[in-house]
Amino acid sequence: MKHTFIQNKIEIVEDRADLVWAMDRNYKLTAFNTSFKSRLLQNDLGDAERGMDLKVVYRSDFFFKPCEQGCERALNRYATTSRHTFEEDGETVVHEFSFQPFMNSLGEVIGCCVWQKDITEEVNNNLRLRESERKYREAQEVANVGHWNWDIKKNEITWSDQLFRIFDKDPTTFKANYDLLLEIIHPEERDAFDEDVKKCIEQKTLHDIVNRIVVDSGEIKYVHQKGKTYYDEEGMPIRMSGTTQDVTKDVLSNKQIVEQNHELQNFVRIISHNLRGPISNLLMLSKIYDWGKDEMNDDIIKKIELTTEALDQTIKDLHHSLALKSADREKFREVLLKNVMKDVDGLLSEEIFKNKASIHTNFSDVDYVYGAKSYVVNIFYNLILNAIHYSKENVLPIIQITAENTEQSIILKFSDNGIGMELTSEKERKIFDMYGRLSGATEGKGLGLYLVKTQVQAMDGKIEVESKKGQGATFSITFPKKK
């Protein structure tokens, strides 16, 4: 009855390629499936018959070689599983053998059942997965970027190995959650970070922000965080996942470049100032030189004059190219605002048409500002483009531009009906910083407002912003009147 029961169990797996068979304590075959029978024939081991001696099979064929030891352990009441690798048809294959003892009603071991299956594909998939994970870890280390996953309901955050390195935390002791993450964010940027995460969850936008973190050693790092929220079938947020990249070197390099540019500009101003006098003197001497008396002297003085003029022009060109924040005010002129709008309308015609934006201007109080036209055009261009990009969904952008004339200054105002933002003094400063994007809702590097501020300051002006979330924004630029 026991052998009949085992045979019935074996027949259940007839439709599988796995080999299944059973034997008694004397290694006599008691039950088997079709796959086992086919394998014996394939290996020239004869036809499978109940009562055949399996020790002969186990010892004479490499495929069945692991079975003698495994069956012996099973007959001693030890269920075991083993893997064996060998060559078959020119390819490396991996097979798994499971050996299970079976007993009678008295608890005596009366035989063993063997289950063999080909796990080559599974093993190869695992190897490929491990190789892929290894390459991914190496890529994260090289790029200094880690990935994270936040289970919103459980408030548990899992980090990749590289992320623990970036945040300078011990993976064996530190268990991340949202509150602990906020503590790592620099205090001055914590609110902006928290607001960006909430916006990502509530408005289904991408989480995209560059902020400072303070690690346990006290070191300040800059990280670029990106993420996306995922929701259940009822639309409830269940998790966020994304990446965090250490961009400290890039940010500090950019700051260093800015500082070096400032130093270079100062150097150019000093050189320009110190050389202007001697160059002017040389040019003046060439004008009062008594020409025509000595041909050789005339030739020498002419060469000195040409060289001095070339040097003078070189210094002027160098000064002009590096003087973005200290523009040559001698070249400032009255810039008609209507002419600026003509240029900007041409530059932004496609964006205005595509977004069906309306731009209304009122320059009746004052129709010009004093400065460089190229700077004013760039200021208008960036502020109008900014208003279009941050317009409300399904609401046509409306932009109002006015010029006000006060006793001491001229004030330009750019107002829009866009998405607006909640402002703090830190956020207002950050808007005008290089790469100072407060939102990941649009494409761009965050340089537009930085350039606007730079060029406004180059014309002795200042720029401010007023905004409330959902109520648009107003950028005010104040220029001093020409003295």
C-alpha positions in Angstrom: 0.0 0.0 0.0 2.8 2.4 0.8 4.5 1.9 -2.6 1.1 2.4 -4.3 0.6 5.7 -2.4 4.1 6.9 -3.5 3.4 5.9 -7.1 0.2 7.9 -7.1 2.1 11.0 -5.7 4.7 10.6 -8.4 2.1 10.4 -11.2 0.9 13.9 -10.1 4.1 15.4 -11.6 3.9 13.5 -14.9 3.4 16.7 -16.9 6.7 18.1 -15.6 10.2 17.6 -17.0 11.5 16.9 -13.4 12.7 13.3 -12.7 10.9 11.7 -9.7 11.4 8.2 -8.4 11.4 6.1 -5.2 13.3 3.1 -3.9 13.3 0.8 -0.9 16.1 0.3 1.7 17.7 -2.2 -0.7 18.0 0.4 -3.4 15.3 -1.3 -5.5 13.2 0.9 -7.7 9.6 1.1 -6.4 8.0 4.0 -8.3 8.9 6.5 -11.0 7.5 9.0 -13.5 7.9 9.1 -17.3 10.7 11.6 -17.2 12.8 9.2 -15.1 12.1 6.4 -17.5 13.1 8.6 -20.5 16.3 9.6 -18.8 17.4 6.0 -18.3 16.8 5.2 -22.0 18.6 8.4 -23.0 21.7 7.4 -21.0 21.6 3.8 -22.3 20.8 2.5 -18.8 17.9 0.3 -19.9 14.2 0.4 -19.4 12.9 1.4 -16.0 11.3 -1.5 -14.1 10.2 -1.8 -10.6 12.6 -3.9 -8.6 15.7 -2.9 -10.7 18.9 -2.2 -8.7 19.5 1.5 -8.5 23.0 1.2 -7.1 24.1 0.0 -10.5 22.5 3.1 -12.1 24.0 5.5 -9.5 27.5 4.0 -9.9 27.6 3.7 -13.7 26.3 7.1 -14.8 27.7 10.5 -14.1 24.2 12.1 -14.1 23.0 9.9 -11.2 26.4 9.9 -9.4 25.2 12.3 -6.5 22.3 10.0 -5.7 24.0 7.2 -3.8 25.3 9.5 -1.1 22.0 11.5 -0.9 19.9 8.3 -0.7 22.1 6.9 2.0 21.6 10.0 4.2 17.8 9.9 3.5 17.7 6.2 4.7 19.3 7.5 7.9 16.5 10.0 8.3 18.3 13.0 7.0 16.4 14.9 4.2 18.9 16.7 2.0 19.2 18.8 -1.1 22.2 19.3 -3.2 23.2 21.0 -6.4 25.5 19.5 -9.1 27.1 21.2 -12.1 28.3 19.3 -15.2 28.6 19.5 -19.0 25.8 18.4 -21.2 25.6 18.8 -24.9 28.5 21.2 -24.7 26.8 23.5 -22.2 27.2 23.8 -18.4 24.0 22.8 -16.6 23.0 22.8 -13.0 20.6 20.2 -11.4 19.1 20.1 -8.0 18.5 16.8 -6.2 16.2 16.4 -3.2 16.2 13.3 -1.1 13.3 12.6 1.2 13.0 9.6 3.5 9.5 7.9 3.8 8.3 5.8 6.7 5.8 3.1 7.5 3.1 3.4 10.2 5.6 2.4 12.9 7.9 5.3 12.0 10.5 3.1 10.4 12.3 4.3 7.3 11.4 2.0 4.5 12.7 3.9 1.5 13.7 7.1 -0.1 12.0 9.4 -2.7 14.2 11.5 -5.1 13.2 14.6 -6.9 15.6 16.0 -9.6 15.1 19.2 -11.5 17.1 21.4 -13.9 17.7 24.8 -12.3 20.2 26.1 -14.9 18.0 29.0 -16.0 17.2 30.0 -12.4 20.9 29.9 -11.5 21.9 31.9 -14.6 19.2 34.5 -13.9 20.5 34.9 -10.3 24.1 35.2 -11.7 22.9 37.9 -14.1 21.0 39.6 -11.4 24.0 39.7 -9.1 26.2 40.9 -11.9 23.7 43.6 -12.7 23.6 44.6 -9.0 27.4 44.7 -8.8 27.6 47.0 -11.9 24.8 49.2 -10.5 26.6 49.5 -7.2 29.8 50.4 -9.0 28.0 53.0 -11.1 26.4 54.6 -8.0 29.9 54.8 -6.4 31.5 56.4 -9.5 28.6 58.9 -9.9 28.3 59.4 -6.2 24.5 58.8 -6.4 22.3 56.5 -4.3 18.7 55.4 -4.5 16.0 55.4 -1.8 12.5 54.1 -1.2 10.1 55.6 1.4 7.2 53.6 2.6 4.9 56.4 3.5 2.4 54.4 5.6 5.2 52.8 7.7 7.4 55.9 7.5 10.4 53.7 6.7 13.1 54.7 4.3 15.5 52.2 2.7 18.8 53.4 1.3 21.3 51.9 -1.0 24.9 51.4 0.3 26.1 54.6 -1.5 23.4 56.7 0.1 24.7 55.7 3.6 28.1 56.9 2.4 26.7 60.2 1.2 24.8 60.9 4.4 27.7 59.5 6.5 25.5 57.0 8.4 26.3 53.5 9.6 23.9 51.0 7.8 24.1 48.6 10.8 22.7 51.1 13.3 20.9 53.9 11.4 17.3 53.2 10.5 16.1 56.0 8.2 12.6 57.6 8.4 11.3 61.0 7.2 11.8 62.8 10.5 15.4 61.7 10.8 16.0 62.7 7.2 14.7 66.2 7.9 17.2 66.5 10.8 20.0 65.9 8.2 18.8 68.7 5.9 20.4 72.0 6.6 18.1 74.0 9.0 17.9 77.0 6.5 16.6 74.7 3.7 14.4 72.3 5.7 11.1 74.1 5.0 11.8 74.3 1.3 12.7 70.6 1.2 9.6 69.6 3.2 7.4 71.8 1.0 8.8 70.2 -2.2 8.1 66.7 -0.9 4.5 67.6 0.1 4.0 69.1 -3.4 5.3 65.9 -5.0 2.8 63.9 -3.0 -0.3 66.2 -3.2 0.1 67.5 -6.7 1.8 64.5 -8.3 4.8 66.5 -9.5 8.4 65.3 -9.5 10.5 65.8 -6.4 13.5 67.8 -7.7 15.6 70.0 -5.4 19.2 70.8 -4.6 19.8 71.4 -0.9 22.5 71.3 1.8 22.8 68.6 4.3 24.8 68.5 7.5 26.4 65.1 8.3 27.5 64.0 11.8 31.1 65.2 11.3 29.7 68.7 10.8 30.6 68.8 7.1 28.1 70.5 4.8 27.3 68.8 1.5 25.2 69.7 -1.4 22.8 67.0 -2.7 20.5 66.9 -5.7 17.4 64.9 -4.7 14.9 63.5 -7.3 11.9 61.4 -6.6 8.4 60.3 -7.6 5.3 59.3 -5.6 3.4 56.1 -6.2 -0.3 55.6 -5.3 -2.7 52.7 -4.6 -5.9 51.9 -6.6 -7.8 54.5 -4.6 -5.3 57.2 -5.3 -3.7 57.3 -1.9 0.1 57.8 -1.7 1.8 54.6 -0.6 5.5 55.3 -1.3 8.1 57.5 -2.9 11.3 56.4 -4.6 14.2 58.3 -6.2 17.8 59.2 -6.1 20.2 61.4 -4.2 23.4 62.6 -5.8 26.3 64.3 -4.0 26.9 67.5 -6.1 29.1 69.2 -3.6 32.1 69.4 -5.9 29.9 70.9 -8.7 28.3 73.5 -6.6 31.6 74.5 -4.9 33.3 74.6 -8.3 30.6 76.9 -9.6 31.0 79.1 -6.6 34.7 79.1 -7.1 34.3 80.1 -10.7 32.0 83.0 -9.7 34.6 84.1 -7.1 37.4 83.8 -9.6 35.4 85.8 -12.1 35.0 88.5 -9.5 38.7 88.5 -8.8 39.4 88.6 -12.5 37.1 91.5 -12.9 38.9 93.4 -10.1 42.2 92.6 -11.7 41.0 93.9 -15.1 39.8 97.1 -13.4 43.1 97.6 -11.7 45.1 96.9 -14.8 42.8 99.1 -16.8 43.1 102.0 -14.3 46.9 101.7 -13.9 47.6 101.5 -17.7 45.1 104.0 -18.8 47.3 106.9 -17.8 50.5 105.7 -19.4 48.7 104.7 -22.6 47.0 108.1 -22.8 50.4 109.8 -22.3 52.0 107.8 -25.0 49.2 108.6 -27.4 49.3 112.2 -26.5 53.1 112.3 -27.1 52.6 110.8 -30.5 50.2 113.6 -31.3 52.7 116.4 -30.4 55.6 114.7 -32.0 57.2 116.8 -34.8 56.7 114.6 -37.8 58.7 114.8 -41.1 62.1 115.7 -39.8 63.6 112.3 -39.4 62.2 109.4 -41.4 63.7 106.7 -39.1 62.3 108.4 -36.0 58.9 108.9 -37.7 58.8 105.2 -38.4 59.7 104.3 -34.8 57.1 106.7 -33.3 54.5 105.4 -35.8 55.1 101.9 -34.6 54.9 103.0 -31.0 51.6 104.8 -31.7 50.1 101.7 -33.4 51.2 99.4 -30.7 49.9 101.7 -28.0 46.5 102.0 -29.7 46.3 98.2 -30.1 47.1 97.8 -26.4 44.5 100.4 -25.5 41.9 98.5 -27.5 42.8 95.2 -26.1 42.3 96.5 -22.5 39.0 98.0 -23.5 37.9 94.7 -25.1 39.0 92.7 -22.0 37.3 95.1 -19.7 34.1 94.9 -21.7 34.0 91.1 -21.8 34.5 90.7 -18.1 32.5 93.6 -16.8 29.0 92.0 -16.5 28.5 93.3 -12.9 30.4 96.5 -13.4 29.2 97.5 -16.9 30.7 100.5 -18.6 28.2 103.1 -17.6 29.6 105.5 -20.3 27.8 103.2 -22.8 24.5 103.3 -20.9 21.7 105.0 -22.8 18.0 105.7 -22.6 16.4 102.3 -23.5 12.9 102.7 -24.8 10.7 100.0 -23.2 8.5 99.7 -26.3 11.5 98.8 -28.4 12.6 96.2 -25.8 9.1 94.6 -26.0 9.4 94.4 -29.8 12.6 92.4 -29.5 11.2 90.2 -26.7 7.9 89.6 -28.7 10.1 88.3 -31.5 12.2 86.1 -29.3 9.3 84.6 -27.4 6.7 84.6 -30.2 6.6 80.7 -30.3 6.3 80.4 -26.5 3.6 83.1 -26.4 1.6 81.5 -29.2 2.0 78.0 -27.9 0.8 78.9 -24.4 -1.8 81.4 -25.6 -0.3 84.0 -23.2 -1.5 87.5 -23.0 1.0 90.3 -22.3 -0.3 93.7 -21.3 2.0 96.7 -20.9 1.6 100.2 -19.5 4.6 102.5 -20.1 2.5 105.7 -19.9 4.1 106.9 -16.7 7.7 106.5 -18.0 8.7 104.9 -21.3 12.4 104.2 -20.8 15.1 103.1 -18.3 18.8 104.0 -18.3 21.2 101.2 -19.0 22.3 98.7 -21.6 19.6 97.6 -24.0 20.9 94.0 -24.2 20.6 93.7 -20.5 17.1 95.1 -20.4 16.0 92.8 -23.2 17.4 89.8 -21.3 15.6 90.9 -18.1 12.3 91.2 -19.9 12.9 87.9 -21.8 13.6 85.8 -18.6 10.9 87.3 -16.5 8.2 86.8 -19.2 9.4 83.3 -20.0 9.4 82.5 -16.2 5.8 83.6 -15.9 4.8 81.5 -18.9 6.5 78.4 -17.5 5.0 78.7 -14.1 1.4 79.3 -15.3 -1.5 77.3 -13.8 -2.6 74.2 -15.5 -5.6 74.9 -17.8 -5.4 78.6 -17.1 -4.1 80.9 -19.9 -1.1 83.0 -18.7 -1.8 86.7 -18.2 1.3 88.9 -17.7 1.1 92.6 -16.7 4.2 94.8 -17.2 4.1 98.4 -15.8 6.7 101.2 -15.4 6.3 103.6 -12.5 8.0 106.9 -12.1 8.9 108.0 -8.6 11.0 110.9 -7.4 14.2 109.0 -7.2 13.7 105.8 -9.2 11.9 104.0 -11.9 10.1 100.8 -10.9 9.3 98.0 -13.4 6.7 95.4 -12.3 6.1 92.0 -13.8 2.9 90.4 -12.5 1.4 87.1 -13.5 -1.5 84.8 -12.6 0.6 81.7 -12.2 1.0 79.0 -9.5 2.9 81.4 -7.1 4.8 80.2 -4.1 5.0 80.5 -0.3 8.0 82.8 0.3 10.4 83.1 3.2 13.5 85.3 3.2 15.6 82.2 2.6 13.5 81.1 -0.3 13.6 84.6 -1.8 17.4 84.6 -1.6 17.5 81.1 -3.1 15.4 82.0 -6.1 18.1 84.4 -7.4 21.1 82.1 -6.6 22.9 80.2 -9.3 20.9 76.9 -9.8 18.4 78.2 -7.3 15.3 76.4 -8.6 12.6 76.0 -5.9 10.5 73.7 -8.1 11.1 70.6 -10.3 7.9 71.3 -12.2 9.7 72.8 -15.2 12.8 72.1 -17.3 15.8 74.3 -16.9 19.0 74.9 -15.0 17.8 77.7 -12.7 20.2 80.3 -14.3 17.5 82.7 -15.7 16.8 84.6 -12.5 20.4 84.6 -11.5 21.3 86.3 -14.8 18.4 88.8 -14.3 19.7 89.7 -10.8 23.2 90.0 -12.1 22.2 92.4 -15.0 19.9 94.4 -12.8 22.8 94.9 -10.3 25.1 95.8 -13.2 22.7 98.8 -13.9 22.7 99.7 -10.2 19.2 98.3 -9.7 17.7 95.8 -7.3 15.1 93.1 -7.8 12.5 91.8 -5.3 9.6 89.3 -5.5 6.2 89.0 -3.8 4.1 85.9 -4.1 1.5 83.7 -2.5 0.8 80.1 -3.4 -1.8 79.9 -6.0 -2.0 83.7 -6.5 0.8 84.4 -8.9 4.0 86.4 -8.4 5.2 90.0 -8.9 8.8 90.8 -9.6 9.7 94.4 -8.9 12.9 96.0 -10.4 14.0 99.4 -9.1 16.4 101.5 -11.1 17.9 104.8 -9.9 17.2 107.8 -12.0 20.2 109.1 -14.0 22.0 111.8 -12.1 
